[in-house]
Amino acid sequence: MDRLVTIVRLVSSAQQFKSVDRASVGVLAYVTANGRPNALAVTPYVVDGRLVVTSTLALIDKAASIRVDPRVTLTAGGLTITGTATVQVDPTPAFFDQHIRHQELVKYPPTRSLLAVPFHRKILRWYVGRVVIWIEPDSMEEQQMSDRVTITVLDEHDRLQTWCVPAPGDVMADRLALLDHVTDGAAVALVHEEDPDMRDLRQLAIRGVVTGGTLHVSKRRGTLAPTRTGTFGELKRLRVLACQARANRDRLAGWPLIDPPNGKAS
């Protein structure tokens, strides 16, 4: 009977993961070094039947936090997955080429221009090298609303939980009314927006404390204002990211490596 239950759960998970696989954007929530919840818009992937979020070698802060505290939630494709995560690194293009390249071309169209650059595996090594966050689910919950607005709470029992909530009438208000069943605790609301070609990615994180279904706001990070720049602006951003990747080399040096052929850590 136990084996049958396990098989049923695996089949159910595989079916549910299809909705995540189709999603271009999701929300990853985790706990920062200061013990507070944080949330970011990410591109979710399914690799060999496992949930994956990656980051370039330039943007590794979320992975660094997850290495210390593996609690995560991933909200995408009408699901919120709660579980734990492990972090591995491939500084080469191998994992990206084998598992991510095709999916990213579909989910994040700006990739096409980057991967069209001659010798991009050398010139854009920071982009095709990847930090890989593997997510192992403990529970999955269907969401009735879009993940455009989420609230993540770290409650008094140290449970990290995420809900999709209605868009607030005024994101700049000092108090935001949420769903009644959102638990009390330190919290972050994330509002994310993307244009159709995924070149203007906007997100606003609203931090505070939830009490009685209301988020009492303490600070904000980000903006929902249009942020598209021209070609010069994009080139400048790529240069900044390349510098960040170089600066991260020492931080990444002790992280576990992926062995691309079988996905196991070295």
Residue frames relative to the residue before (quaternion, step in Angstrom):
aa qw qx qy qz dx dy dz
M 1.0000 0.0000 0.0000 0.0000 0.00 0.00 0.00
D 0.6402 0.5306 -0.3324 0.4452 3.61 0.94 -0.89
R 0.6530 0.5113 -0.3151 0.4614 3.56 0.98 -0.86
L 0.6391 0.5217 -0.3286 0.4598 3.59 1.00 -0.79
V 0.6412 0.5173 -0.3204 0.4676 3.58 0.98 -0.86
T 0.6403 0.5286 -0.3196 0.4566 3.58 0.99 -0.85
I 0.6571 0.5060 -0.3099 0.4648 3.58 0.94 -0.90
V 0.6437 0.5215 -0.3232 0.4575 3.60 0.94 -0.89
R 0.6558 0.5090 -0.3129 0.4614 3.58 0.98 -0.87
L 0.6472 0.5204 -0.3199 0.4560 3.59 0.97 -0.82
V 0.6513 0.5021 -0.3129 0.4752 3.58 0.97 -0.87
S 0.6496 0.5167 -0.3120 0.4623 3.56 0.97 -0.89
S 0.6529 0.5112 -0.3144 0.4621 3.59 0.93 -0.89
A 0.6502 0.5237 -0.3202 0.4476 3.58 0.92 -0.89
Q 0.6556 0.4998 -0.3144 0.4706 3.59 1.00 -0.79
Q 0.6767 0.4856 -0.2962 0.4675 3.56 0.96 -0.86
F 0.6220 0.5550 -0.3437 0.4324 3.58 1.03 -0.72
K 0.5444 0.6197 -0.4046 0.3948 3.60 1.17 -0.46
S 0.6479 0.5075 -0.3260 0.4651 3.58 1.03 -0.73
V 0.6238 0.5081 -0.3338 0.4912 3.58 1.11 -0.65
D 0.6347 0.5516 -0.3164 0.4391 3.55 1.01 -0.87
R 0.6890 0.4748 -0.2791 0.4711 3.59 1.08 -0.69
A 0.5965 0.5980 -0.3600 0.3961 3.59 1.20 -0.44
S 0.3557 -0.7338 0.5412 0.2055 3.57 -0.97 0.86
V 0.7911 0.1511 -0.0529 0.5903 3.56 1.14 -0.67
G 0.0358 0.7689 -0.6382 0.0096 3.53 -1.16 0.67
V 0.4162 -0.6796 0.5386 0.2735 3.55 -1.31 -0.09
L 0.1533 -0.7682 0.6188 0.0588 3.54 -0.80 1.10
A 0.0603 -0.7877 0.6128 0.0171 3.57 -0.86 1.01
Y 0.0383 0.7872 -0.6100 0.0817 3.55 -1.08 0.80
V 0.4958 -0.6390 0.4980 0.3127 3.57 -1.31 0.00
T 0.3695 -0.7479 0.5136 0.2007 3.57 -0.78 1.03
A 0.7144 -0.4555 0.3224 0.4223 3.54 -1.33 0.17
N 0.6899 0.4589 -0.2870 0.4806 3.61 1.13 -0.53
G 0.5885 -0.6405 0.3418 0.3557 3.57 1.28 0.31
R 0.5902 0.5532 -0.3793 0.4493 3.57 1.20 0.40
P 0.5363 -0.6304 0.4433 0.3442 3.61 -1.10 0.56
N 0.0514 -0.7623 0.6438 0.0420 3.53 -1.21 0.61
A 0.0957 -0.7922 0.6012 0.0419 3.57 -1.19 0.52
L 0.0519 -0.7901 0.6106 -0.0153 3.54 -1.10 0.83
A 0.4537 -0.6240 0.5501 0.3197 3.54 -1.21 0.51
V 0.0072 -0.8064 0.5884 -0.0590 3.58 -0.87 1.01
T 0.4401 -0.6221 0.5574 0.3295 3.53 -1.38 0.05
P 0.2159 -0.7989 0.5463 0.1295 3.62 -0.55 1.09
Y 0.1017 -0.7853 0.6088 0.0474 3.56 -1.12 0.72
V 0.2086 -0.7023 0.6523 0.1944 3.51 -1.39 0.24
V 0.0135 -0.8005 0.5969 -0.0532 3.57 -0.62 1.18
D 0.8342 -0.0912 0.0169 0.5436 3.58 -0.61 1.16
G 0.7242 -0.4610 0.2356 0.4555 3.54 0.98 0.91
R 0.6486 0.4922 -0.3157 0.4873 3.59 1.27 0.15
L 0.4820 -0.6584 0.5008 0.2886 3.54 -1.15 0.72
V 0.0150 -0.8111 0.5817 -0.0599 3.54 -0.87 1.02
V 0.0381 -0.7143 0.6965 0.0566 3.49 -1.26 0.69
T 0.1265 -0.8013 0.5793 0.0789 3.59 -0.94 0.79
S 0.1185 -0.7471 0.6372 0.1476 3.51 -1.34 0.11
T 0.5344 -0.5870 0.4870 0.3642 3.53 -1.20 0.45
L 0.6416 -0.5381 0.3785 0.3944 3.57 -1.24 0.28
A 0.6021 0.5687 -0.3540 0.4345 3.58 1.29 -0.14
L 0.7817 0.2969 -0.1211 0.5348 3.59 1.10 -0.68
I 0.1816 0.8483 -0.4680 0.1687 3.56 0.36 1.23
D 0.3881 0.7567 -0.4735 0.2293 3.62 1.21 0.01
K 0.6584 0.5041 -0.3360 0.4466 3.62 0.88 -0.83
A 0.6485 0.5085 -0.3191 0.4681 3.59 1.00 -0.80
A 0.6226 0.5384 -0.3421 0.4533 3.60 1.03 -0.75
S 0.6493 0.5015 -0.3131 0.4784 3.60 1.00 -0.78
I 0.6753 0.5029 -0.2971 0.4504 3.58 0.94 -0.90
R 0.5895 0.5593 -0.3765 0.4449 3.60 1.11 -0.53
V 0.6794 0.4657 -0.2803 0.4930 3.58 1.12 -0.67
D 0.7885 0.0669 -0.0016 0.6114 3.59 0.96 -0.91
P 0.2421 -0.8481 0.4554 0.1210 3.62 -0.15 1.26
R 0.4468 0.6923 -0.4680 0.3194 3.62 1.19 0.04
V 0.0932 0.7925 -0.5947 0.0980 3.59 -0.84 1.00
T 0.1033 -0.7082 0.6766 0.1734 3.47 -1.45 0.11
L 0.1166 -0.7585 0.6363 0.0793 3.56 -1.19 0.62
T 0.0783 -0.7905 0.6074 0.0074 3.55 -0.70 1.14
A 0.3015 0.7321 -0.5502 0.2654 3.56 -0.58 1.21
G 0.8484 0.1796 -0.1141 0.4847 3.56 -1.16 0.60
G 0.7017 -0.4817 0.2742 0.4478 3.58 1.05 0.68
L 0.6693 0.4484 -0.2930 0.5149 3.58 1.28 0.27
T 0.1349 -0.7118 0.6698 0.1625 3.50 -1.33 0.38
I 0.1414 -0.7845 0.6030 0.0327 3.53 -0.67 1.20
T 0.1213 -0.7736 0.6200 0.0492 3.54 -0.86 1.01
G 0.2799 0.7740 -0.5284 0.2083 3.58 -0.79 0.92
T 0.5220 -0.5880 0.4964 0.3679 3.50 -1.22 -0.64
A 0.2371 -0.7928 0.5525 0.1002 3.55 -1.17 0.54
T 0.1772 -0.7330 0.6427 0.1352 3.51 -1.32 0.48
V 0.2824 -0.7753 0.5529 0.1157 3.54 -1.13 0.73
Q 0.0340 0.7674 -0.6391 0.0385 3.54 -1.03 0.93
V 0.2866 -0.7652 0.5594 0.1391 3.55 -1.26 0.42
D 0.0211 -0.7345 0.6755 0.0620 3.52 -1.22 0.64
P 0.2224 -0.8075 0.5317 0.1254 3.63 -0.26 1.20
T 0.6266 0.4989 -0.3330 0.4975 3.59 1.29 -0.12
P 0.5969 -0.5738 0.4059 0.3870 3.63 -1.22 0.11
A 0.4147 0.7690 -0.4442 0.1984 3.63 1.21 -0.22
F 0.6983 0.4466 -0.2889 0.4790 3.62 0.72 -0.98
F 0.6322 0.5346 -0.3264 0.4561 3.57 0.96 -0.87
D 0.6882 0.4875 -0.2925 0.4507 3.59 0.80 -0.98
Q 0.7158 0.4764 -0.2602 0.4393 3.57 0.89 -0.92
H 0.8434 0.2379 -0.0708 0.4765 3.57 0.86 -0.95
I 0.7891 0.3831 -0.1670 0.4502 3.60 0.96 -0.78
R 0.5651 0.6597 -0.3888 0.3072 3.57 0.96 -0.88
H 0.7070 0.4644 -0.2835 0.4518 3.61 0.67 -1.06
Q 0.6729 0.4969 -0.3040 0.4560 3.57 0.90 -0.91
E 0.6813 0.5014 -0.3018 0.4397 3.57 0.91 -0.87
L 0.5947 0.5598 -0.3632 0.4484 3.58 1.07 -0.62
V 0.6818 0.4648 -0.2754 0.4933 3.58 1.10 -0.72
K 0.7613 0.4190 -0.2131 0.4466 3.57 0.79 -1.03
Y 0.7940 0.1736 -0.0684 0.5786 3.57 1.09 -0.69
P 0.2471 -0.8465 0.4525 0.1327 3.60 0.32 1.27
P 0.5864 0.5778 -0.4071 0.3956 3.70 0.96 -0.55
T 0.5046 0.6530 -0.4179 0.3799 3.59 1.22 -0.37
R 0.5858 0.6158 -0.3728 0.3724 3.58 1.05 -0.75
S 0.6837 0.4715 -0.3008 0.4688 3.59 0.92 -0.84
L 0.6407 0.5224 -0.3335 0.4532 3.59 1.04 -0.71
L 0.7272 0.4364 -0.2468 0.4689 3.57 0.88 -0.94
A 0.5890 0.5561 -0.3695 0.4553 3.57 1.29 -0.09
V 0.5023 0.6469 -0.4277 0.3824 3.59 1.27 -0.19
P 0.4783 -0.6691 0.4772 0.3095 3.63 -0.77 0.95
F 0.8378 0.1022 -0.1188 0.5230 3.57 -1.01 0.90
H 0.2103 0.8237 -0.5080 0.1387 3.59 1.12 0.62
R 0.5781 0.5909 -0.3912 0.4045 3.62 1.10 -0.49
K 0.7048 0.3928 -0.2525 0.5340 3.59 1.20 -0.47
I 0.6918 0.4856 -0.2866 0.4512 3.56 0.85 -0.97
L 0.7859 0.2418 -0.1053 0.5593 3.58 1.00 -0.90
R 0.0918 0.8398 -0.5285 0.0839 3.56 0.99 0.85
W 0.6176 0.5559 -0.3427 0.4382 3.59 1.07 -0.70
Y 0.6858 0.4853 -0.2859 0.4608 3.61 1.13 -0.59
V 0.7433 0.3930 -0.2357 0.4874 3.59 0.86 -0.88
G 0.5570 0.5022 -0.4014 0.5258 3.58 1.25 -0.19
R 0.0871 -0.8459 0.5260 0.0141 3.61 -0.92 0.77
V 0.2971 -0.6443 0.6682 0.2237 3.45 -1.35 0.57
V 0.1671 -0.8190 0.5477 0.0356 3.57 -0.69 1.14
I 0.1374 -0.7779 0.6118 0.0418 3.55 -0.82 1.10
W 0.1575 -0.7901 0.5903 0.0501 3.57 -0.45 1.30
I 0.1655 -0.8069 0.5634 0.0639 3.60 -0.75 1.04
E 0.1439 -0.7774 0.6100 0.0528 3.55 -0.77 1.11
P 0.3227 -0.7942 0.4790 0.1890 3.62 -0.37 1.19
D 0.2283 -0.7192 0.6372 0.1568 3.50 -1.25 0.67
S 0.7891 -0.0429 0.0464 0.6110 3.56 1.13 -0.69
M 0.1450 -0.7675 0.6184 0.0862 3.55 -1.26 0.50
E 0.0638 -0.7975 0.6000 -0.0021 3.55 -0.97 0.90
E 0.3978 -0.7018 0.5370 0.2466 3.57 -0.89 0.92
Q 0.2411 -0.7639 0.5867 0.1190 3.53 -1.09 0.85
Q 0.3718 -0.7461 0.5159 0.1972 3.56 -0.98 0.88
M 0.7321 0.3656 -0.2154 0.5328 3.58 1.26 -0.28
S 0.6335 -0.5044 0.4275 0.4017 3.52 -1.33 0.27
D 0.4533 -0.6749 0.5043 0.2911 3.57 -1.23 0.49
R 0.2796 0.7684 -0.5307 0.2231 3.61 1.16 0.41
V 0.7756 0.1149 -0.0738 0.6163 3.59 1.07 -0.71
T 0.0259 0.7907 -0.6098 0.0470 3.56 -0.76 1.06
I 0.1659 -0.7368 0.6394 0.1441 3.52 -1.32 0.37
T 0.1029 -0.7855 0.6096 0.0271 3.56 -0.84 1.02
V 0.0848 -0.8064 0.5853 -0.0085 3.54 -0.83 1.07
L 0.1826 -0.7050 0.6715 0.1370 3.52 -1.17 0.74
D 0.1900 -0.8547 0.4746 0.0906 3.56 -0.07 1.30
E 0.7474 -0.4238 0.2779 0.4296 3.57 -1.33 0.02
H 0.6756 0.4536 -0.2890 0.5043 3.58 1.27 -0.31
D 0.5007 -0.6812 0.3889 0.3662 3.59 1.34 0.30
R 0.4173 0.6699 -0.4980 0.3592 3.57 1.07 0.70
L 0.2584 -0.7401 0.6034 0.1461 3.56 -0.93 0.97
Q 0.0602 0.8123 -0.5707 0.1047 3.57 -0.59 1.19
T 0.1239 -0.7900 0.5988 0.0448 3.55 -1.10 0.78
W 0.0590 -0.7759 0.6279 0.0186 3.54 -1.07 0.84
C 0.3805 -0.6388 0.6068 0.2809 3.55 -1.28 0.48
V 0.0588 -0.8160 0.5746 -0.0228 3.58 -0.84 1.01
P 0.6201 -0.5348 0.4015 0.4102 3.61 -1.20 0.34
A 0.5735 -0.5832 0.4464 0.3629 3.55 -1.17 0.58
P 0.4372 -0.6950 0.4962 0.2821 3.61 -0.85 0.90
G 0.5791 -0.6009 0.4248 0.3507 3.54 -1.15 0.62
D 0.7861 0.0551 0.0018 0.6156 3.57 1.09 -0.77
V 0.2837 -0.7971 0.5098 0.1558 3.57 -0.29 1.24
M 0.6635 0.4974 -0.3037 0.4692 3.58 1.26 -0.26
A 0.4360 0.6994 -0.4629 0.3262 3.59 1.24 0.13
D 0.5575 -0.6180 0.4451 0.3306 3.57 -1.23 0.51
R 0.7705 0.1793 -0.1073 0.6022 3.57 1.23 -0.48
L 0.1236 -0.7893 0.5999 0.0420 3.55 -0.94 0.95
A 0.3336 -0.7421 0.5490 0.1912 3.57 -0.71 1.09
L 0.1436 -0.7962 0.5869 0.0332 3.57 -0.89 1.03
L 0.6834 -0.4080 0.3628 0.4846 3.56 -1.25 -0.35
D 0.6038 -0.6134 0.3752 0.3440 3.57 -1.04 0.80
H 0.7203 0.4708 -0.2693 0.4324 3.60 1.02 -0.75
V 0.4339 0.6606 -0.4889 0.3692 3.62 1.22 0.17
T 0.3947 -0.7579 0.4712 0.2184 3.57 -0.67 1.10
D 0.5761 -0.5828 0.4502 0.3548 3.55 -1.29 0.39
G 0.4550 0.6834 -0.5078 0.2610 3.55 -1.21 0.53
A 0.6875 -0.4123 0.3698 0.4697 3.55 -1.35 -0.04
A 0.0152 -0.8468 0.5257 -0.0793 3.57 -0.77 1.00
V 0.0851 -0.7425 0.6562 0.1039 3.49 -1.41 0.28
A 0.2020 -0.7375 0.6336 0.1177 3.55 -0.94 0.96
L 0.1116 -0.7852 0.6061 0.0603 3.56 -1.00 0.83
V 0.0834 -0.7509 0.6543 0.0326 3.52 -0.97 1.00
H 0.0221 0.8122 -0.5823 0.0270 3.59 -0.68 1.03
E 0.0566 -0.7768 0.6272 0.0018 3.54 -1.16 0.76
E 0.0654 -0.7853 0.6156 0.0120 3.56 -1.13 0.75
D 0.4028 -0.6720 0.5480 0.2931 3.56 -1.08 0.64
P 0.7156 -0.4917 0.2706 0.4159 3.63 -1.17 0.45
D 0.7475 0.3801 -0.2377 0.4902 3.62 0.98 -0.71
M 0.4654 -0.7354 0.3974 0.2908 3.58 1.35 0.31
R 0.4640 0.6759 -0.4573 0.3444 3.59 1.09 0.60
D 0.7302 0.2923 -0.2080 0.5815 3.57 1.24 -0.28
L 0.0056 0.8153 -0.5738 0.0780 3.55 -0.12 1.35
R 0.0167 -0.8230 0.5658 -0.0480 3.56 -0.49 1.20
Q 0.0967 0.7885 -0.6058 0.0446 3.55 -1.05 0.72
L 0.1467 -0.7685 0.6207 0.0507 3.50 -1.12 0.81
A 0.1431 -0.7777 0.6095 0.0572 3.56 -0.71 1.14
I 0.1154 -0.7930 0.5980 0.0165 3.56 -0.81 1.08
R 0.1416 -0.8305 0.5374 0.0371 3.57 -0.39 1.24
G 0.2834 0.7535 -0.5668 0.1749 3.53 -1.21 0.53
V 0.5174 -0.5941 0.5050 0.3526 3.52 -1.23 -0.64
V 0.2972 -0.7368 0.5804 0.1786 3.55 -0.96 0.91
T 0.0693 0.7588 -0.6439 0.0700 3.54 -0.97 0.99
G 0.8597 -0.0202 -0.0035 0.5104 3.56 -0.74 1.05
G 0.7259 -0.4547 0.2505 0.4512 3.58 0.95 0.81
T 0.6671 0.4460 -0.3016 0.5149 3.60 1.26 0.23
L 0.3079 -0.7301 0.5813 0.1850 3.56 -0.99 0.88
H 0.1827 -0.7619 0.6157 0.0838 3.55 -0.68 1.16
V 0.3020 -0.8264 0.4585 0.1250 3.54 -0.24 1.37
S 0.1578 -0.7847 0.5937 0.0828 3.54 -1.03 0.89
K 0.8004 -0.1056 0.0794 0.5848 3.62 1.04 -0.65
R 0.2416 -0.7501 0.5997 0.1390 3.53 -1.35 0.34
R 0.0734 -0.7680 0.6331 0.0633 3.55 -1.26 0.52
G 0.7613 0.3451 -0.2634 0.4816 3.56 -0.93 0.91
T 0.2376 -0.7610 0.5878 0.1376 3.55 -1.33 -0.10
L 0.3297 -0.7132 0.5789 0.2178 3.55 -1.28 0.46
A 0.4366 0.6863 -0.4659 0.3484 3.58 1.28 0.14
P 0.5947 -0.5695 0.4153 0.3868 3.62 -1.06 0.64
T 0.1109 -0.8315 0.5444 0.0067 3.54 -0.86 1.01
R 0.3357 0.7671 -0.4986 0.2241 3.60 1.19 0.23
T 0.1193 -0.7738 0.6196 0.0550 3.54 -1.05 0.85
G 0.5735 -0.5886 0.4398 0.3623 3.55 -1.26 0.27
T 0.7797 -0.3348 0.2475 0.4677 3.53 -1.34 -0.17
F 0.6438 0.5240 -0.3298 0.4496 3.59 0.94 -0.86
G 0.6598 0.5143 -0.3086 0.4527 3.56 0.96 -0.87
E 0.6485 0.5142 -0.3146 0.4648 3.58 1.01 -0.80
L 0.6444 0.5127 -0.3210 0.4679 3.59 0.99 -0.80
K 0.6331 0.5266 -0.3270 0.4637 3.56 1.02 -0.80
R 0.6522 0.5103 -0.3169 0.4623 3.59 0.98 -0.84
L 0.6345 0.5257 -0.3318 0.4593 3.60 0.98 -0.81
R 0.6403 0.5204 -0.3263 0.4612 3.57 1.00 -0.78
V 0.6368 0.5182 -0.3249 0.4694 3.60 0.99 -0.81
L 0.6640 0.5055 -0.3082 0.4567 3.59 0.93 -0.88
A 0.6267 0.5295 -0.3366 0.4621 3.57 1.02 -0.76
C 0.6480 0.5057 -0.3142 0.4751 3.61 1.01 -0.77
Q 0.6387 0.5218 -0.3267 0.4615 3.58 1.00 -0.78
A 0.6375 0.5303 -0.3295 0.4514 3.57 1.00 -0.81
R 0.6427 0.5087 -0.3257 0.4712 3.59 0.97 -0.79
A 0.6632 0.5097 -0.3020 0.4574 3.56 1.00 -0.83
N 0.6735 0.5128 -0.2905 0.4462 3.59 1.17 -0.55
R 0.4250 0.7401 -0.4568 0.2510 3.61 1.20 -0.22
D 0.6737 0.4915 -0.3077 0.4581 3.58 0.89 -0.87
R 0.6399 0.5240 -0.3298 0.4551 3.60 1.01 -0.79
L 0.7121 0.4674 -0.2564 0.4569 3.59 0.98 -0.83
A 0.4927 0.7189 -0.4115 0.2666 3.57 1.19 -0.50
G 0.7700 0.3626 -0.2022 0.4845 3.61 0.95 -0.75
W 0.4934 0.6692 -0.4313 0.3505 3.60 1.24 0.08
P 0.5618 -0.6171 0.4185 0.3583 3.65 -1.03 0.65
L 0.3465 -0.7552 0.5295 0.1708 3.52 -1.00 0.92
I 0.4146 -0.6637 0.5620 0.2680 3.52 -1.26 0.54
D 0.2621 -0.6904 0.6470 0.1897 3.50 -1.20 0.72
P 0.3954 -0.7964 0.3887 0.2414 3.63 0.01 1.26
P 0.6591 0.5331 -0.3650 0.3849 3.67 0.79 -0.75
N 0.8278 0.1680 -0.1010 0.5257 3.62 0.95 -0.66
G 0.5078 -0.7045 0.3908 0.3051 3.58 1.30 0.18
K 0.5425 0.6181 -0.4132 0.3911 3.61 1.19 0.21
A 0.5539 -0.6048 0.4536 0.3488 3.53 -1.18 0.56
S 0.4093 -0.6918 0.5344 0.2613 3.52 -1.14 0.65
